[in-house]
């Protein structure tokens, strides 16, 4: 079914948008920290995909060594991130291929692809595969930096550049690589300038060969923004999602903010990532929703017709956080893009056990008095991300739906925008529950129900229907003067609809 969004309707009465929560995989965590170089977290910040060349599931993601205790007011994990490689035959059981690119004390082979001596830290690896390129089908955009925690203090043996190219002028720079096999990467260019883009960035290639990037931005604080004293963002700027485009992956446009808070959000709501998936009629996406008060991050749904203007059906989580101390209880860092496989939409993510920044520890200064007379100490800098590779999934065709805002027998009404319906069959993706019922009528340009196609003429639907043809006493094809569909239902969920000249029954 085509993407269902508010612009499909000119009237919604007693209707609300229902989102479906993701189902956590029964095998979670799919891969836990184990090796010395990833004992501090299998962190995500990369790409999971099913390779169209050999059929294997593959991941290019960040790993960090263990950080047993904090070093003063800073943690070191951000300065120790390495790009590592994982494989799976079924998308569930993952393993670390032992490769010869980077060694570790006691391990002549590891699954590390890029180490410090080739350009410092690595994160946010966007891996794209072009099967038409027989020489180097794998392309990667990845943030690298020889700097440490925003300074130019280099670790021993680390150069101030990335490979043969200069180092970035700021904390991170975006570099472009190519590979014949997805493992042995050759540096091509960088640092690329995406104005306004920072360390949280994913790059996508469009069907016409051009590129689009979505990334975290820091526009100025808005009036009335709530200050979160222990937020790592010292300037109290609000994280939002920006977008830039490029015809060739080298030259990038100016950045545009495409997602921020709306009237439904509390003033501590912030956004870091949009990870889109092309679908019929536009894009669906998972959005990282950051709660600066709780220092947690979950996933919400979003949709767009053009990739520029985004709409969220609901601000409730599509993938909520479990309790603190479990993987994902603190932060859910999603991978580059959702994956459709076997009728399910999968989101791979790195689930961290702990939160982003705040520490309840009175040794740290400054201190904040909170109700009850307690003292909340806090630190600047993010906490270590002890995390593991996890995944969740949704029914591919049922991410969100129109439902009743009242419930019970009270009918919901939805009237579509004008469209050419003459000669078409009307298909719906709908599920009813209990004594629920779903009907529709066809209207002419004046808004009047057509003879033989009114509500009383419609054969009501009950039960679960993925793509079923509506039928009236007048037939299954809309009359030539039909221009709108008037849906009326109760205790039912409308996930999608479409009109088609080709008539096929469920």
N, C-alpha and C positions, 0 to 999 in steps of 0.2 A: 504494500500500500504506500501511496505517496506520503511525504512528511506532513503531519497534522499540526497546524499552528493557528493562532487566532485570526490571521488574515484570510482564512478559509470561510469565515463567518461574518455576516452583517448583524446578527442578533444572537446573543447568548442569554438565556433566562434561567436563573437558578442553577447555573452550571459552574463547576469548578474543575480545575485541572488536577488530575490524580497522577502521581508518579509511582512507578513500581520500584521497590528497593531491590538492589542486587543481591544475588544469592552467593554467599561465600563458599568457595570450593571446599568440599569435604576433606581434601588432602592438604589444606593450608596448615602450616606454611609449606610451600612447594620446595623451597631451598633455604636452609638456615645458615648463619655464619659458622664456619668450620676451620678454614685455613688461616694462617697468620695474617695474610694480607686482606682478609675480609671478616676477621673475627669481630671487628667493630661495626659491621653492618654490610649487608647486601642492599645497597641504598637506592637502586633504581636510577633515576635521572638519565634514562636512556631509552632504548628501543627493544620491544619484543615483537617478533613477526614470524609468520610461517613462510619460509623461503620458497618462492615459486620455482626456483631453479632445481633444488634437490628435495623439496618437501619437508625438510627438517624445521622444527621450531628453534629459533635462535634469539639470543638476547645479548645486547651490548649495553653494559650498565656499570655503575660506579661501585667500587668496593673500598673499604677503609680498614686499616688495622684497629686493634682494640685500644681503647683509651680507658684505663682502669680508674684513674682519678683525675680531677680537674687540675690544670696548671694555673693557679691563681685565678684570675678573672676570665681566662680564655680557655677554650678547648681547641685541640689541634686537628680535629677530624677534617675541617675544610681545607687544610693545607696538605692532606695526605691522600687525596682521592685519586684512585687509579682506574683506568678503563679496563674492564674485564669482559670475558666472553663466556657464554653459557650455551648449551644445546639441550634439546629434548626431542624424543621421537613422537611423543603424544601430547606435548604441551603441559603435562602434569609432573612427570618425573624428570627433573633437570640434573645435569651433571656438568662438571668443569673439565673441558678438554685440556690436557696438559700439553702446552705448546712451548716452542723454543725461543720466543721473542724476548721474554723477561724472566730472569731467575730471581730467587729469593734465598736467603741463607738456609741451607739444608734442602733446598728444592731447586734442582737445576732446570726444571720445567714448571711452568705455572700457567694459569689461564689469563694472565695479565697481558694486554695488548700494547698499551702505551704507558711508559714509566716516566719518572722525573727527568732522566737524562735526555729524553726526546722532547721535552717541553713542559715539564712541571705537571700540575694538577690537570685532571680531565673530568668533565661532567657535561650532562645534557647532550648526549650523542644521538643525533637524528640520522638514522641509517635508512637510505632509500635504495631501491633495487630497480634497475632498468634492464629488463631481460633482452631488449633490442641491442644493448651494448655488449658485444661478444668479447671485448678485451677487458674492460673494467666495469662490470655491471653494478658494482657496489659503490655507493657514494655516501660520505659521512660529513656532517657538520657537527663540530664539537667545540665546546669552550675549553681553552687551555690557558694556563698562566704560570710563568716561572716565579711569580710573586707569592709571598706567604702572608695570608691574613691582611691583604691590602698594602703591604709594604714591599720594598725592594730587597729585603733581607733574604738571601738565597741559601738554601741548604747546601751542604758540601756536595760538590759534583754536579750541581744543577746550573745550567747556563742561563743567561738572561734573554734567550730567544727560544723559539719553538722550531726545532729542527734547523733548517737552513734559513729560516725566516725570522724577522725581528720579533721580540716579545711585544705584547699589547701595552698600550700606554696606561690603561687602568688596571683594575683587578683581574679582569678576564678578557680574553679576545676570542672571537669565533674563527675557527680554522676549518679548511675544507680538505678532505682526503678522498682518495680513490683506492679501490682494491679489486683484484681479480677473484678473490675467494672470500672476502669478508673478514679475513683474519690478518693478512699482511697488508697494512695500510701505507700508502704513499702520500706524503704531504704535497698538496698542490698550491694552496694560496692562503693568505691570512696575514695579519688579522683583518677580517672583514668588518666593515662598519655598519651596524644597524643602529641608527641614531635613536637613543632612548631605550634600547634593549640592554638588559643586564644578564646576570648569570642564569636566570630561569628562562629558557628559550628552546622552542622546538621549531624545526624547519620542515616544510612539506613541499613536494613537487606536484604541480597541477597537471592535468591531462595535456595541456598545450606546451608543456616543457618549462613554464615559468615557475617561480617559487613564491611561497608565502611563509612568513614566520609569525608566531604568536609568542609573547614574552611578557615578563613582569615589568611594569613601569612604576615610577614614583611621581605622579602629578602632585602639585601643591595641595596641602591640607585644605579641606573644605570647611566653611564656617559651621561650628557646632560639632565638629568631629570630636569624639571622645578620646581623651588621652589615656593610654595604657602605660603606666609608669615602667613596667618591667618588660615591655615589648622591645625586642632587639633593635627595632628601628628608632634610633635615638632622636631623629628629627620629627618623628611622629607623622611622617608622610604616609598616605594611604596607598597600599599596593593595589594596582589595577592591571588589567591585561591590555597590552598594546599589540598592534599589527603593522607589519611592513611587507612590501612586495618587491620582487626582483625579476627582471626578464631572463637573467642568466645565472643567478646565484652569487654574483660578484658585486653588482651595483644595486644598492637597496634604496627604496623610497624613504621619505620621512615617515615617522611613526604616528599612528593614530590610536587613541584609546578606544577600545571596542567593548569593554565590559568593566563596569564598576557597580557600586551600590545603587539600588533603586529604593522607592518609598517603602518597600517591604522589609528592608534589611536594617538590623540594628547598626549603631554608629561604630561598632568595632569590627564589622564585617569587611573582609578584604579578599582579593582574588589574585591568584598567581598563574594559573595555567588554563588554557583552553586546548583540548586535544580532540580535533574534529575527525569525523568519519563521513565521507560523501555518501549520500543516500538519494533516492528518487525525490526530487523536488528541493534539494538543498543539502544541509549538513546537520547531523546530530553530534553532540560533543559532551564530554565530561569536563567539569570545571572544578578546579581545586578551590574550595571555600575555606579561607583561613579565619578562625575565630581568635582575634588578637587578645581577647580577655581570658580565654581558656588556654591559649597557645596550642590549639589543636587544629587539625585540618582534615576535612572529609570531602566527598565528591558530590556535586550537584549535576543535574542535567541542564543542557542548553541546546538551542536550535537556531538555525539561520538559513535564510534563502540564498544569501550571497557571500557568507563568510565574514561580513563586515558588521552587520546589525544583528545582535544576538538577543534572544529571548529565553528566559528561564520559566518553565511551566510552574515551578514551585520552588521555594527556598528550603524546603525540607530535604534532607540528604537522600540522594540516590544510593549512596554507600556510606552509612553512618559509621562512626568510630565505636569499636567495642570498648570495654572498660580499660582504664589505664593499666599498663603492665602487660597487656596482650599485644601481639603484633597488630599494628594499626590503631591501637588505643590512643596514641599520641598524634601521629601524622600519617596520612595516606598520600604517598607520592606516586602518581600514576605515570605509566610509560607513555611513549610517543603517540600511540593511537590505539583506539579499541580495535578488536579483531572479530570479524564474523566467521564462525565455523560451526557447521552442523545445526543451523537454525538458532544459535545462541550468539549473543554479543559479549565478548570477553574483555575485561579490563585487567591487565596485569599491573601490579603496583608493589611498591616497597612499603611495607607496614612497619612503622617504628613503635617501639614499646613506650617510649617516653615523649614528652612534649617538646616544644620548640625552644623556649628560652627561660621561663621563670623558674627560680629555685626558692623554695621555702627554707631559708637558712639564714639565721640572724647574723652570721659571721660576715656576710657580704654587705657592703655599703654602696649607696645610701639605703636607709631603711624607711619603710612606709607603715604608718599606723593604720590598722584595719579594724572594723567593728569587733568588739569583744576584748580590746586591749592587747591583741597579739601584735607581733612585729613581723612583717613580711620583708625578708631581705631578697635582693635580686642581683643579677649579674648581667653584664653586657656581653653579647656573643651567643651564638646558638649552642645548644647542648649537643652531645654526641648522639648520632642516630643509630641506636642498636636496632637493626631492622632485618627483615627477611623478605624473600620473594613470595608474593601471594597473588591470588586472582579471585575475581568475582564475575558473575555472568547474569545476563538478562535474556528473556525471550526476545529474539531479534525484532519481531514485529510489534512488541508490546512494551514500550518504554514509558509512555504516558498516555492518558485518555481523558476524555470529558466524562465527568460524573456529576451526580447530584450534590449540591451544596447543602441540601436539606435532608435528603434520605427518605426512607419510607415510600409511601405511594405517591408522594408529590412529584408531578412530572417535570422533567427537564426539557427545555426547548432550545433548539439550535437551528438557525436558518443560514444557509450558505450564501456566499456572495454570488452575484449573477454569473452564469456560465451557459455555454451551449450544451444542452442536454438532449436535444431531439435525436431519437433513434438509439440512444445509449441505454445500456443496462447499468444499474446502480449497485455497486458492491460495497459491503461494509465488513469491517473487522470489529466484532462486538462480542461481549460476554455479559450474560445476565446472571443474577443470583437469586435464590429463593423464588419469590413470587414476582420477580422482575419481568418487564416486557419492553420490547423495542419495536417502534413503528416509524413510518415516514410517509410524507405526502409530497407531491410535486406541485409547484406553484408556477403560475404564469407571470408575465412582467408586472402585472398590477398587484401581485401578491395573493391572488385567489387560487384556491385548490382546484385542480383540473378534474373534470368528471372521470370517474373510474380510477383516479389516482389520489384520492383523499385518504385521510387517516383511517376512516371506516372501511375503505377499500383495501387497505394494506394487510397482508398476511403477517401477523405479529411474529417476532422472533423471540425464542427463549433458548437458553443454553449457551454453548460456546461455539462461535463461528469465526473462523480465520479469514475467510473471503467468500461470503455468501451473497447471492443475488436476491435483491428485494423483489417481491412479487405483489401486484395489485390485481384487483378484479379486471382492470383494463389491460393487463399484460405485464411483461417484464421489460419492455422497451419504453422509454420516455416519449411522450408525444412531442411533435415538432415545436410546439410553443412552450415547452417546459424550460424554465430558466433558473429555478432555485429548488433546493431540497430542504424540507422542513422535518427535522428529526424530533421525535417526542419519545421519551423513555423514562423509566424509573427502575431503580435497583439494577442498573446496567452501566457498562463502561464502553464508550465508543473510542476505539483505538485508531480508526482510520476509515476512509471511504474513497472511492474513485468511480468515475463514469467511464464506460468503455463501449465502443461499437461492437466489439467481439463479445458474444454472449457465451459464457461457460458457467455451468452450475457447479456448486461446491462438491 
